[in-house]
Amino acid sequence: MLSSGFISEIYNYKKLALGETEKIFLHIISIEPTSVYRISVGLKNGFIGIGDVLLSTGINSMAYKNVHKRIKRLSMLGLIEEIHGNFKRNAKMYALTSRGLFERLLDESPTPPDIVYLYRNYPIIETLIYQYFELETIENFETIALAELKSYLKKCCDEILKMLEMYRYNRKFFEKWREPHIQIRENDDFFPSSLDNTIKNEVKNFVFKIVNMSKDEDPYRSDPNDSNLFPRQSLLQDKKFIRLLHEIKNDFDNGCKNYL
Protein backbone atom coordinates (compact mmCIF):
# COMPACT_ATOMS: atom_id res chain seq x y z
CA MET A 1 0.00 0.00 0.00
CA LEU A 2 1.28 3.46 -0.88
CA SER A 3 1.87 5.64 2.17
CA SER A 4 -0.06 8.85 2.72
CA GLY A 5 1.29 11.67 0.55
CA PHE A 6 3.32 9.34 -1.68
CA ILE A 7 1.49 10.02 -4.97
CA SER A 8 1.29 13.78 -4.44
CA GLU A 9 5.01 13.78 -3.62
CA ILE A 10 6.26 11.89 -6.66
CA TYR A 11 3.58 13.01 -9.14
CA ASN A 12 5.74 15.64 -10.88
CA TYR A 13 9.07 13.83 -10.68
CA LYS A 14 11.04 13.61 -13.91
CA LYS A 15 14.39 12.13 -14.86
CA LEU A 16 17.28 14.49 -14.17
CA ALA A 17 20.83 14.65 -15.49
CA LEU A 18 23.39 15.32 -12.74
CA GLY A 19 27.16 15.56 -13.04
CA GLU A 20 29.38 13.39 -10.84
CA THR A 21 30.39 16.37 -8.70
CA GLU A 22 26.75 17.29 -8.12
CA LYS A 23 26.05 13.71 -7.08
CA ILE A 24 28.91 13.86 -4.59
CA PHE A 25 27.57 17.10 -3.11
CA LEU A 26 24.08 15.59 -2.89
CA HIS A 27 25.60 12.57 -1.12
CA ILE A 28 27.29 14.86 1.41
CA ILE A 29 24.14 16.86 2.14
CA SER A 30 22.04 13.69 2.43
CA ILE A 31 24.07 12.62 5.46
CA GLU A 32 23.90 15.94 7.26
CA PRO A 33 22.90 19.53 6.40
CA THR A 34 25.96 21.53 5.43
CA SER A 35 27.15 24.73 3.77
CA VAL A 36 29.01 25.74 0.62
CA TYR A 37 31.91 26.91 2.78
CA ARG A 38 32.19 23.61 4.62
CA ILE A 39 32.19 21.63 1.39
CA SER A 40 34.75 23.96 -0.17
CA VAL A 41 37.11 23.61 2.79
CA GLY A 42 36.65 19.85 2.89
CA LEU A 43 37.55 19.49 -0.78
CA LYS A 44 40.98 20.96 -0.08
CA ASN A 45 41.64 18.07 2.32
CA GLY A 46 40.23 15.42 -0.03
CA PHE A 47 37.61 14.35 2.52
CA ILE A 48 34.74 15.82 4.52
CA GLY A 49 33.71 14.90 8.04
CA ILE A 50 29.89 14.64 8.11
CA GLY A 51 28.46 13.43 11.41
CA ASP A 52 30.27 10.19 12.22
CA VAL A 53 31.20 9.64 8.58
CA LEU A 54 34.53 10.57 7.02
CA LEU A 55 33.60 10.87 3.37
CA SER A 56 36.25 10.78 0.66
CA THR A 57 35.23 13.13 -2.16
CA GLY A 58 37.66 12.05 -4.86
CA ILE A 59 38.06 15.75 -5.69
CA ASN A 60 41.41 17.39 -4.97
CA SER A 61 40.20 20.98 -4.83
CA MET A 62 37.55 23.31 -6.20
CA ALA A 63 37.13 27.07 -6.08
CA TYR A 64 34.41 28.34 -3.76
CA LYS A 65 32.48 29.93 -6.65
CA ASN A 66 32.35 26.57 -8.48
CA VAL A 67 31.10 24.79 -5.38
CA HIS A 68 28.47 27.52 -4.97
CA LYS A 69 27.45 27.16 -8.64
CA ARG A 70 26.73 23.45 -8.22
CA ILE A 71 24.94 23.87 -4.92
CA LYS A 72 22.79 26.57 -6.50
CA ARG A 73 21.84 24.18 -9.34
CA LEU A 74 20.89 21.44 -6.86
CA SER A 75 18.71 23.99 -5.10
CA MET A 76 17.07 25.16 -8.36
CA LEU A 77 16.27 21.53 -9.22
CA GLY A 78 14.53 21.18 -5.86
CA LEU A 79 16.96 18.53 -4.58
CA ILE A 80 18.14 20.60 -1.61
CA GLU A 81 16.78 23.59 0.26
CA GLU A 82 18.16 26.26 2.55
CA ILE A 83 17.33 25.80 6.20
CA HIS A 84 17.30 28.60 8.75
CA GLY A 85 18.82 28.73 12.22
CA ASN A 86 21.58 30.20 14.32
CA PHE A 87 24.60 28.87 12.44
CA LYS A 88 28.22 29.91 12.85
CA ARG A 89 29.35 32.79 10.62
CA ASN A 90 25.70 33.12 9.50
CA ALA A 91 26.34 30.24 7.14
CA LYS A 92 23.71 29.22 4.62
CA MET A 93 22.96 25.60 5.44
CA TYR A 94 21.35 23.23 2.96
CA ALA A 95 19.38 20.06 3.63
CA LEU A 96 18.00 17.30 1.42
CA THR A 97 14.42 17.54 0.12
CA SER A 98 12.09 14.64 -0.65
CA ARG A 99 13.00 15.01 -4.33
CA GLY A 100 16.68 14.99 -3.39
CA LEU A 101 16.18 11.81 -1.40
CA PHE A 102 14.57 10.16 -4.41
CA GLU A 103 17.51 11.21 -6.60
CA ARG A 104 19.91 9.92 -3.96
CA LEU A 105 18.23 6.51 -4.09
CA LEU A 106 18.64 6.50 -7.87
CA ASP A 107 22.38 7.03 -7.63
CA GLU A 108 24.71 4.07 -8.19
CA SER A 109 26.97 5.03 -5.28
CA PRO A 110 26.39 3.28 -1.94
CA THR A 111 23.67 4.49 0.38
CA PRO A 112 24.87 4.70 4.00
CA PRO A 113 22.59 3.05 6.55
CA ASP A 114 21.91 6.48 8.08
CA ILE A 115 19.88 7.43 5.00
CA VAL A 116 17.10 4.90 5.57
CA TYR A 117 17.00 5.89 9.25
CA LEU A 118 17.24 9.68 8.95
CA TYR A 119 14.50 9.80 6.33
CA ARG A 120 12.38 6.96 7.72
CA ASN A 121 9.27 9.18 7.96
CA TYR A 122 9.45 10.33 4.34
CA PRO A 123 6.71 8.79 2.12
CA ILE A 124 9.24 7.23 -0.27
CA ILE A 125 11.07 5.39 2.54
CA GLU A 126 7.84 4.40 4.30
CA THR A 127 6.41 3.02 1.06
CA LEU A 128 9.48 1.16 -0.22
CA ILE A 129 10.93 -0.13 3.07
CA TYR A 130 9.03 0.24 6.29
CA GLN A 131 5.71 -1.19 5.19
CA TYR A 132 7.58 -4.44 4.50
CA PHE A 133 10.34 -4.42 7.17
CA GLU A 134 10.62 -3.27 10.75
CA LEU A 135 13.07 -0.47 11.52
CA GLU A 136 15.11 -2.75 13.81
CA THR A 137 15.60 -5.26 10.97
CA ILE A 138 17.01 -2.67 8.57
CA GLU A 139 19.28 -1.33 11.32
CA ASN A 140 20.91 -4.79 11.45
CA PHE A 141 21.64 -4.86 7.71
CA GLU A 142 25.37 -4.83 7.00
CA THR A 143 27.57 -4.57 3.90
CA ILE A 144 26.07 -7.14 1.52
CA ALA A 145 22.51 -6.71 2.80
CA LEU A 146 22.78 -2.93 2.41
CA ALA A 147 24.09 -3.35 -1.14
CA GLU A 148 21.09 -5.53 -2.02
CA LEU A 149 18.73 -3.07 -0.33
CA LYS A 150 20.29 -0.27 -2.38
CA SER A 151 19.77 -2.26 -5.58
CA TYR A 152 16.12 -2.86 -4.67
CA LEU A 153 15.53 0.84 -3.94
CA LYS A 154 17.14 1.92 -7.20
CA LYS A 155 15.01 -0.53 -9.20
CA CYS A 156 11.87 0.80 -7.54
CA CYS A 157 12.80 4.42 -8.26
CA ASP A 158 13.66 3.59 -11.88
CA GLU A 159 10.27 1.92 -12.31
CA ILE A 160 8.49 4.87 -10.71
CA LEU A 161 10.05 7.28 -13.22
CA LYS A 162 9.19 4.97 -16.13
CA MET A 163 5.58 4.69 -15.01
CA LEU A 164 5.28 8.45 -14.50
CA GLU A 165 6.65 9.10 -17.99
CA MET A 166 4.21 6.59 -19.50
CA TYR A 167 1.30 8.02 -17.49
CA ARG A 168 2.03 11.58 -18.69
CA TYR A 169 2.37 10.42 -22.29
CA ASN A 170 -0.93 8.51 -22.20
CA ARG A 171 -2.70 11.39 -20.50
CA LYS A 172 -1.41 13.90 -23.05
CA PHE A 173 -2.43 11.59 -25.90
CA PHE A 174 -5.91 11.14 -24.44
CA GLU A 175 -6.37 14.88 -23.89
CA LYS A 176 -5.45 15.52 -27.53
CA TRP A 177 -7.76 12.94 -29.09
CA ARG A 178 -10.62 12.55 -26.65
CA GLU A 179 -14.17 13.51 -27.56
CA PRO A 180 -15.21 16.91 -26.12
CA HIS A 181 -17.98 15.35 -24.00
CA ILE A 182 -15.59 12.91 -22.26
CA GLN A 183 -14.22 14.23 -19.00
CA ILE A 184 -10.85 13.26 -17.51
CA ARG A 185 -11.24 11.84 -14.03
CA GLU A 186 -8.68 13.54 -11.82
CA ASN A 187 -9.12 10.95 -9.04
CA ASP A 188 -8.69 7.91 -11.26
CA ASP A 189 -6.96 5.31 -9.08
CA PHE A 190 -5.58 3.25 -11.98
CA PHE A 191 -2.12 4.81 -11.78
CA PRO A 192 -1.72 4.46 -7.97
CA SER A 193 -2.93 0.86 -8.17
CA SER A 194 -0.50 0.01 -10.98
CA LEU A 195 2.36 1.71 -9.15
CA ASP A 196 1.54 -0.16 -5.94
CA ASN A 197 1.59 -3.49 -7.82
CA THR A 198 4.93 -2.63 -9.44
CA ILE A 199 6.53 -1.85 -6.08
CA LYS A 200 5.04 -5.01 -4.61
CA ASN A 201 6.60 -7.09 -7.40
CA GLU A 202 10.00 -5.49 -6.77
CA VAL A 203 9.89 -6.15 -3.03
CA LYS A 204 8.86 -9.77 -3.70
CA ASN A 205 11.92 -10.13 -5.93
CA PHE A 206 14.01 -8.64 -3.13
CA VAL A 207 12.58 -11.07 -0.56
CA PHE A 208 13.18 -13.98 -2.94
CA LYS A 209 16.82 -12.87 -3.18
CA ILE A 210 17.08 -12.71 0.63
CA VAL A 211 15.78 -16.27 0.93
CA ASN A 212 17.90 -17.58 -1.95
CA MET A 213 21.11 -16.00 -0.65
CA SER A 214 20.46 -17.38 2.84
CA LYS A 215 19.64 -20.96 1.84
CA ASP A 216 23.16 -22.31 2.48
CA GLU A 217 23.55 -20.70 5.89
CA ASP A 218 23.50 -22.85 9.03
CA PRO A 219 20.27 -21.99 10.93
CA TYR A 220 21.56 -23.71 14.11
CA ARG A 221 24.74 -21.75 14.70
CA SER A 222 25.08 -20.11 18.10
CA ASP A 223 24.64 -16.57 16.78
CA PRO A 224 22.09 -16.51 13.93
CA ASN A 225 22.97 -12.86 13.24
CA ASP A 226 26.67 -13.68 12.76
CA SER A 227 26.52 -13.45 8.99
CA ASN A 228 27.75 -11.18 6.24
CA LEU A 229 24.51 -11.68 4.33
CA PHE A 230 21.17 -10.92 6.02
CA PRO A 231 20.34 -10.75 9.77
CA ARG A 232 18.35 -13.99 10.00
CA GLN A 233 17.29 -13.64 13.62
CA SER A 234 16.01 -10.11 13.05
CA LEU A 235 14.09 -11.25 9.99
CA LEU A 236 12.56 -14.16 11.91
CA GLN A 237 11.20 -11.70 14.50
CA ASP A 238 10.02 -9.20 11.89
CA LYS A 239 6.23 -9.61 11.60
CA LYS A 240 6.04 -7.47 8.45
CA PHE A 241 8.69 -9.56 6.69
CA ILE A 242 7.18 -12.88 7.79
CA ARG A 243 3.72 -11.78 6.64
CA LEU A 244 5.11 -10.88 3.21
CA LEU A 245 7.09 -14.12 3.08
CA HIS A 246 3.91 -16.15 3.73
CA GLU A 247 2.12 -14.21 0.99
CA ILE A 248 4.91 -14.95 -1.50
CA LYS A 249 4.97 -18.63 -0.52
CA ASN A 250 1.19 -18.94 -0.90
CA ASP A 251 1.32 -17.32 -4.34
CA PHE A 252 4.11 -19.68 -5.40
CA ASP A 253 2.36 -22.77 -4.01
CA ASN A 254 -0.88 -21.84 -5.77
CA GLY A 255 1.00 -21.29 -9.03
CA CYS A 256 2.69 -24.66 -8.69
CA LYS A 257 -0.71 -26.37 -8.59
CA ASN A 258 -1.07 -25.59 -12.29
CA TYR A 259 2.02 -27.68 -13.04
CA LEU A 260 2.45 -30.23 -10.24
N, C-alpha and C positions, 0 to 999 in steps of 0.2 A: 504494500500500500504506500502511495506517495504521501510524504509528510505534509503537514499544513504549510502553505506558502511555497511549496516546491515549484509548482507550475508557474505561478506568477513571477517567481525568481528567475527561472531559466528561460521564460517565454521568448525573450528578445536576444538570447545569446546567439552569437555568430562566430564562425571560425576566425581566429586572429593570427597574424604573422608577427612573431616576436624574434628579435635577434638573440644570440646566445648571451650577450651581456645583460640584456633586459631580463632574460630568464634567471640569470644569477641574482640580479637585484631583487626580483620577485621572490626568489627562494629565501634571500636574507630577510626580507620584510615579513615573509610568512611565519618565520620563527619568532620574531619579536619586532614590534614597532621601532623604527629607527629613522635617522635623518640623513640628508645628503652629505652633510659634513662628516658624520660618523663613517659612512660608506667610503667616502673619499680618503679619509685618513687610514682606514683599514686596508684599502687597496695598495697603499704604499708599503705595507708590511707583508702583503701577499695572503693575509688571512684576516678574518673579522670575528671577534668574540661576541656571539649573540646568545644571551642567557647562559646555559651550561654548554653550549655548542661552540667549538672552535672551527669555523668554516673556512676552508681553503677556497679562494676565489678563482685561482688560475689566471688572474690578471695582475701583471707586475705593477702598473700604475696607471692613473687616468686623471686628467685635469678636472678640477672641481666643476667647471662649466659643462664638461661632457657628461659627468655623473648627473648633474642637475637636468640636463637635456633629456636623458633617458628616464629619470624619475618623473619628469613632467609628462612624458609620453605615456608612461604607465598610469599616471593619474588621469590623463585625458581619455584613455581607453576604459577608465572605470575599474581598473584592477587594484588600485590603491587609493586611499583617501587621507587627507590631512586630519590629524586629531589634535584637539586642543587641551592644554594643561600647563602647569607651571614647570617647564623644562629648562634645563641649564642653557645659558646663553640665548634664551628665547628661541631655541631651535624649533624648526618646523619638523614635526614627527609624522611619519606616514605609517599607516596600518593596512593590512590586507582587507579587501572587500569580498563579498560573496562571489562576485564575478572573478576576482583574483584567485580565490580559493579553487574555483572550477578550473581556471587556467593552470594553476599549480598542479592539480591532479592529472591534467593532460600531459604534463611535461615528462620526458623520459628519465630525467634525473631522479635519484631516490627521494622518497618522501620520509622525513624523519618521523618517528612515532609521536612526537609532540603535536604534529599537524592534526592527526585524527582525534587527539585529546583536546587541544586548544579550541578547535572549531566543532566540537561534538554537538553543539546545539544548533548548528547551521543546517538548514533543510537538506542540503546536498549530502552532508555526512550522516544525518539522521536517516535519510532515505536509503542510501547505498550501504551503510554499515550497521547502524545501531537498531534497525528494525529486525536484523537477522542475527546479530551477535551482541552479547553483553559487553559493557565497557571493560570489565575486569578481564575478559577473554582477550580482547585486542591489546590490552596493556601487557599481556604476557607473550605477545608475538615478538619473535626475534628476527635475526637477519633474513633467513630464507622465507619465513612466514610473511615478513613485512614486504619482501620483494614480490611475493605472489599476491599479496593484498594490493600493492601498488599496481600490478598488472591488471587485476580485476577492476580497480577504480578507473584506470585509463580506458579500458575497453568500454565501461559504462558511459564515460563522458564522451568518447568517440561516437558511440551509438546515439546518445542524446543529441549531439550536433547533427548527425545524419538525419535523424527523424525530424528535427526542427526544420532543416533545410527542405526536406521532402514535404512537410506540412505546409510551409510557406509557399512552395511552388504549386502544390495542388490547390491551395486556397486562392492564389492569384489567378490560376487557370480557370477556376470555377467562377470567380468574380467577373472575369472577362467574358465568359461564354454562357453564363446562366441566363435564364429567362427573367425578364423584369419582375414578374410576379413572385418569383422564388426568393425567399428571404434566407440569409445566412444566419444560422443559429450560433450565437456567440458562446453559449454554454454547452456546446456539443462535447460530450465526454469521450468521444472516440479516440482523440489524441492522448489524453491522460491514461485511458485504459490500455492503449497500445504501448505507451511508454512504460507503464507499470509492468506489463507482460515481458517486455524486452529486458528490463532490469532484473526481473525474476529469473529469466533464462540465464542471464549472466551470473547471478549469484549461485544458481544451481550448478553451473559449470565450475564455479570456484569451489563449492562444497565437494563436488565430485573429485576435484584435484586434491583437496585436503585429504579425503578418504584414500584415494589412490596412492598418494605420496606417503601415507602413514601405514600402508598395509603390511610392510615388512618389519615394522617396529615391534619390539617385545612389550606386550601390554602388562606383563607381570614384573617388570623391573621395579626396584625399590622406589625410584623417583620417576613417576610417569611423565613429569614435566622436563626431565633431563634429556632434552632432544634439541637438535638444531633444525627441526622441521616445524611442527605445530604443537602447541601446548595441549597435549591430549587430556590431561586431568581437568584443565580449565574448560575445554570443549565438552567433556562429559557432564560437567555441572552447569553448562550454559543451556537454559531451557529454550531460548530462542533458536539456538543452533540445533538442538535435538529435535525440536518441533519441525524445523525445516528439513532435517535429515530424514525423519519419518515420512514427510510428504514426498520427498524425492524417491524414497524406497517404495512407497505405495504406488507412485506413478510408474516406476520401473517394473514392479511386479505385475501390475495390471497390463502393461504393454507386453510383457513376456507371455501372457496368457494367449496372445494372438499367434504365438510361434511355438510354444512348448506345451 
